[in-house]
Amino acid sequence: MITNNEFVSRVVNNLKALTKDGHISKRFVLSIGKTKAKFLIAQKLDEMTLFREDGVISSIPCFEMQAVEVKTCDVFEFRSCARVMKSTKKLPEGIFGKNGSGIISVTSVDELRDYSYITPQRFLDLKKRKYTRDTTRYYTIKDGHLYLPDSTNELLELRMIALDKQEAAMVSSCSGCSCDSVWDYEFVCPDRFMDLVIKDTLQEVGSIYRTSVEDANPNMEPNQKTQTIQ
């Protein structure tokens, strides 16, 4: 794995070699790179080939939950529950494919209880079944928050494919303030696809850069043009 700073440096250094001059915003390059990596990871998530990739999975200990008023719960289907817990913070940006989210596991911090994803409608159907015994082992996601129906668990541990390692660290209540720079965190992308993401990022940033230069200086020679992308 490489850091965000190393990823951006590889792109910018190659771009400078192509354009000879001009300044490129590091955050702009990182944003394009994350978009490229997100698209690729989402494709591979559907193929179920990512769960053993080093550095792609983030562990989030101490993910806090709090009780909400059941009668006004944002998940309408949970309003028949005895109680509902909602995450105090939104989940970090994850990877979502056609077959589900990038959340690999949701467990209690003592790992004695694990939760399975369920849609609100499926949960409602489950509640209506005559012989349903346990409705406390499920979770769902709405508007970026995680919900536990029929539960009182106030603390969870998550494992998920999060696009931003810094954001994943910041939602944990036991990790303290995340004082590391965004550039020191790992760039989330499987090593085997890193060169492809760098290539695609370089191609898009380079195209935007050259187009901006040509639009701003239509009559200048290529080696005279400079442009700053913010």
C-alpha positions in Angstrom: 0.0 0.0 0.0 1.1 3.6 -0.5 0.0 6.8 1.3 -2.2 9.5 -0.2 0.9 11.7 -0.5 2.8 9.0 -2.4 -0.1 8.4 -4.8 -0.5 12.1 -5.6 3.3 12.5 -6.0 3.4 9.7 -8.6 0.6 11.3 -10.6 1.9 14.9 -10.3 5.5 13.9 -11.2 4.3 12.1 -14.3 2.1 15.0 -15.2 4.9 17.5 -14.9 7.0 15.4 -17.2 4.3 15.7 -19.8 3.4 19.3 -19.4 6.8 20.7 -18.3 5.3 23.5 -16.2 2.2 24.4 -14.2 0.9 23.7 -10.7 -1.7 21.0 -10.0 -3.7 21.0 -6.7 -2.8 17.9 -4.7 -6.4 17.7 -3.3 -7.8 17.8 -6.8 -5.6 14.9 -7.8 -6.5 12.9 -4.7 -10.2 13.5 -5.3 -9.9 12.2 -8.9 -7.9 9.2 -7.7 -10.4 8.3 -5.1 -13.2 8.4 -7.6 -11.3 6.1 -9.9 -10.4 3.7 -7.1 -14.0 3.7 -5.8 -15.4 2.7 -9.2 -12.9 -0.1 -9.6 -13.4 -1.4 -6.0 -17.2 -1.4 -6.5 -16.8 -3.6 -9.5 -14.6 -6.0 -7.7 -16.9 -6.0 -4.7 -19.6 -7.5 -6.8 -17.1 -10.3 -7.8 -16.4 -11.0 -4.1 -12.7 -10.9 -4.7 -11.7 -8.1 -2.3 -12.1 -9.4 1.2 -8.6 -10.7 1.5 -6.9 -7.7 0.1 -4.3 -6.1 2.5 -5.0 -2.5 3.4 -8.4 -2.2 1.8 -10.4 -3.1 4.9 -10.8 -0.6 7.8 -11.5 -1.7 11.4 -13.7 0.7 13.4 -13.7 -0.1 17.1 -16.0 1.8 19.5 -18.7 2.8 17.0 -21.3 4.5 19.3 -25.0 3.9 19.2 -27.8 5.7 21.1 -31.4 5.1 21.7 -33.9 7.0 19.6 -37.7 7.6 20.1 -39.3 4.6 18.5 -42.5 6.3 17.5 -40.6 8.9 15.4 -37.8 6.7 14.2 -36.6 7.6 10.7 -36.9 3.9 9.7 -40.6 3.7 9.5 -40.6 -0.1 9.6 -38.9 -0.1 13.0 -41.6 1.9 14.7 -43.2 -1.4 15.9 -40.0 -2.3 17.8 -39.7 -2.2 21.5 -36.5 -0.1 21.1 -34.2 1.2 18.4 -30.5 2.2 18.4 -29.0 4.7 16.0 -25.4 5.5 15.4 -24.3 8.8 16.8 -22.1 9.5 13.8 -22.6 8.7 10.1 -20.7 5.8 8.6 -17.6 6.8 6.7 -18.0 6.8 2.9 -18.1 3.2 1.9 -18.1 1.2 -1.3 -21.4 -0.1 -2.6 -21.8 -2.6 -5.3 -24.8 -4.2 -6.9 -24.8 -7.0 -4.3 -24.6 -4.9 -1.2 -22.4 -2.6 0.8 -18.8 -2.8 1.7 -19.5 -3.6 5.3 -18.0 -6.9 6.1 -19.0 -7.4 9.7 -20.9 -5.7 12.5 -20.3 -7.1 16.0 -20.5 -6.2 19.7 -17.2 -5.0 21.1 -16.9 -8.3 23.0 -17.5 -10.1 19.8 -20.2 -12.2 21.4 -22.9 -10.9 19.2 -22.8 -10.4 15.4 -25.4 -8.5 13.3 -26.6 -9.3 9.8 -27.8 -6.7 7.3 -31.5 -6.6 6.6 -33.7 -4.3 4.6 -36.5 -2.5 6.6 -39.2 -4.3 4.6 -37.6 -7.7 5.2 -37.4 -7.0 8.9 -41.0 -6.0 9.0 -41.9 -9.3 7.3 -39.8 -11.1 9.8 -41.6 -9.5 12.7 -44.9 -10.6 11.3 -44.0 -14.3 11.3 -45.6 -16.3 14.0 -42.6 -18.3 15.1 -39.8 -15.6 14.8 -37.8 -15.8 18.0 -34.9 -13.4 17.7 -35.1 -10.0 16.0 -32.1 -8.5 17.8 -29.3 -9.5 15.5 -30.0 -7.3 12.5 -28.9 -3.9 11.3 -29.8 -1.6 8.5 -28.5 1.7 7.1 -30.5 4.9 6.3 -29.1 8.3 5.4 -25.6 7.2 6.4 -26.5 6.1 9.9 -26.6 2.5 11.1 -29.7 1.3 13.0 -30.2 -1.7 15.3 -33.8 -2.7 15.8 -34.9 -4.4 19.1 -31.5 -3.7 20.6 -29.9 -1.9 23.5 -26.3 -2.3 22.3 -24.4 1.0 22.7 -21.1 0.1 21.2 -20.1 -1.8 18.1 -17.1 -2.9 16.1 -17.2 -2.6 12.4 -15.1 -4.0 9.6 -15.7 -2.3 6.2 -14.2 -1.1 3.0 -14.0 2.6 3.6 -12.8 4.9 0.9 -11.1 7.3 3.4 -8.9 5.8 6.2 -8.9 9.1 8.0 -12.7 9.4 8.0 -12.9 5.8 9.3 -10.6 6.6 12.2 -12.5 9.7 13.1 -15.9 7.9 13.6 -14.4 5.7 16.3 -15.0 7.0 19.9 -12.0 5.2 21.3 -9.4 6.3 18.8 -9.2 9.8 20.1 -8.6 12.9 17.9 -7.2 11.9 14.5 -4.3 14.3 14.3 -2.5 12.6 11.4 -2.5 14.5 8.1 -4.7 13.2 5.4 -1.6 12.7 3.3 -0.2 10.2 5.8 -3.1 7.8 5.5 -3.1 4.9 3.1 -4.6 5.4 -0.3 -7.4 2.8 -0.4 -6.9 0.6 -3.4 -5.7 -3.0 -3.9 -2.0 -3.1 -4.8 -2.7 -5.2 -7.9 -4.9 -2.3 -9.3 -2.8 0.6 -8.2 -1.0 1.1 -11.5 -4.3 1.1 -13.3 -5.8 3.7 -11.0 -2.7 5.9 -11.3 -2.8 5.6 -15.1 -6.5 6.5 -15.2 -6.1 9.4 -12.8 -3.1 10.7 -14.8 -5.1 10.5 -18.0 -8.1 12.5 -16.6 -6.2 15.1 -14.7 -3.9 15.6 -17.7 -6.8 16.0 -20.0 -8.5 18.6 -17.8 -5.1 20.4 -17.3 -4.4 20.6 -21.0 -7.9 21.6 -21.9 -7.8 24.4 -19.3 -4.4 25.6 -20.6 -5.6 25.6 -24.2 -8.8 27.5 -23.4 -7.0 30.1 -21.4 -4.1 30.6 -24.0 -5.4 29.5 -27.4 -2.6 31.3 -29.3 0.4 30.4 -27.2 3.0 27.6 -27.9 2.5 24.5 -25.8 5.8 25.0 -23.9 4.7 28.6 -22.9 1.4 27.7 -21.4 0.9 27.5 -17.6 -2.3 27.0 -15.7 -3.2 26.4 -12.1 -6.0 23.9 -11.3 -7.5 24.6 -7.9 
